[in-house]
Amino acid sequence: MTLKQTQITDIGLNLTNERFDKDRKESLQRGLEVGVHRHIITGTTLATSQSALELALDDALPCERYATAGFHPHNASENNPASWQQLSGLWQHPKVVAIGETGLDFNRNFSTPKQQLDSFELHLQAAVALQLPLFLHERDAQDEFLELVSHYRCGFNKAVVHCFTGTQAFLVKLIELDLHIGITGWICDERRGEHLRSAVKLIPNDRLMLETDSPYLLPKDMRPKPKSSRNEPAYLPYILQRVAHYRVQDTQELAQQTEATVNDFFEIGQD
Ligand SMILES: [Zn+2]
């Protein structure tokens, strides 16, 4: 699918991932050709946050690019006073538009729950101090996540729960907290994405943003099936189309709304 009128933004692109090493530029170019003109490149460690910023600044690459900087819950164990201080420096850069990826993931516990909770809280405090948007991740930690986010909600300005895959009841709570929601190609998974298909209708127009989370989460119901299992920016219009379908909404209208939301949320695209 090619977008004729409205260009769209991938708010969750793991462009630092080694699966893009061979064709980083070409992947962005293929996306641009189908209307994916902007990217928020995800940082998940000190090293990938630094690389995300470098990629955001690389004039040899196509598209408009920004970065996030944070410790993913998987990497919370790497958050120590020295690395935290270095990470904090990245938030001063105008191309770094959000604090994160941060949050809680008790599904695999690559870092201990205690390390995750401590690291997440530091990111929340930084967002309160700097008034930068938060880029959040949650998996199998709904109660602890809601407790911490609610505690800091009066202090921070904006947060997006990226790659939302939770229950409808959890979604309602996030919307009540006036958070933004990022939807990926998870919705294209016939089995795992089923509950998301009805839940996605509950997201207010001005709180919904789209992302590929590539190279992860290739949309499963694309036909013909892509040869590679790697997801990439060029598949975002397909995700847009599926989300519009399940929201019973016009695709162009949804594209325009999500673009306006991205501009507003990350405070980009005004010039
Ligand atoms: Zn994530």
Residues whose N, C-alpha, C, O or C-beta is under 5 A from the ligand:
A	BS01	ZN	H137
